[in-house]
Amino acid sequence: MPLLTVRAPDVETFVQLAWDLNSRDPLWIAPMRARLRQELTGQDAFGRYGRIQLFGCESDGRLVGRIAAIVNPHLLDPGGHPVGQVGYFEAEDDAEVASQLFAAAFEWLRAAGARQVWGPMNGGPHRLHRFMTAGFDRDPFLFEPRNPPYYPRLFEANGFSPVSSWFSIDTSGGRLREAVANQPMLRVRRATTDRYEIVRGTPSDAAAVLPRMHALLDAMWTGHIGYTSLELAEFAELFAPALMLMSDGDVHFAVERATGRDVGWVFSYPDYASEVRALNGDARGWGRWLAHGARPRRLVLSTVGIAGDVRGSGLASALIRAVFQHCADDYEEGVIAIVVRELSGLQRIGPPTRQYALFARQID
């Protein structure tokens, strides 16, 4: 089975393989084709500094597997070597196909100076990364990683082991309301409310909201696996599509009363998964359903973080409480999405219903 390098003329075939392999899953939400082409051809913000090389495995003239070898020069291992990434992985359930794809990717990454490889990761943790490992029976939420269940097995057969894991919790508005009322971890001390205020952002004013969120990224996320600083333009490119779908209350900021300084935020978004699934990858219809005024049943409670110098102040509880109350007031259901293990206390709300993992291996 010959291994072929996929160059620009073959990008459409590379893209199409995702539909060929995943369209049999009725719950699959297709990526936006135009955006995917930008990423694969270096026409997005990451392409201005990152490197990507595509490989495809063909059998009898038919593409049966694909992978991208990626280097983000800002993401380095402790020895100062770039951390190699393998992303955009799609393949039939065939050990030989996967083996040839990984061999080609590893060879390219070694030449680029990498000594270890993470995957799946499409440039960094600010982009699509990690596999779903459990919860395939659940109706997916928008922007959730989803893959055929055998993909983690193909990675492990080629020397990868889980390096980090996450979980999500499906819940109801009623359970979140009960948590706000009764869970000790969501009680906010008077000293916290005296010093900080939780205020709603206005996602429709992206020009105002995005810079406020971006300004806190480094303080919030430095030290989290794979995090590297992002310029505002790249952050806006990644988050603007989600903001188009959001309404007041979906973003909350923690503001220091004495100085007016933003010191944290929490990010949620309406789960328009079925509407996006219906687009089948055609971004020209993005958000068109908003004109009808319909609101989905479910809110995705996505990201919370506070600046390092105010950790331990109770602000995390205050922000989580605010987004829980928002979900309980305005939605029937919620997903506490892709939770880091450090916040395992959220399992008091309910047991994990979905699991995810990022994999790694040495190649030196």
Secondary structure, 3 states (H helix, E strand, C coil): CCEEEECHHHHHHHHHHHHHHHCCCCCCCCCCHHHHHHHHCCCCCHHHCCEEEEEEEEECCEEEEEEEEEEEEEEECCCCCEEEEEEEEEECCCHHHHHHHHHHHHHHHHHCCCCEEEECECCCCCCCECEEEECCCCCCCCCCCCCCCCHHHHHHHCCCEEEEEEEEEEEEHHHHHHHHHHCHHHCCCHHHHHHEEEEECCCCCHHHHHHHHHHCHHHHHCCCCCCCCCCHHHHHHHHHHHHCCCCCCCEEEEEECCCCCEEEEEEEEECCHHHHHHHCCCHHHCCHHHHHCCCCCEEEEEEEEECHHHCCCCHHHHHHHHHHHHHHHHCCEEEEEEEEHHHHHHHHCCCCCEEEEEEEEECC
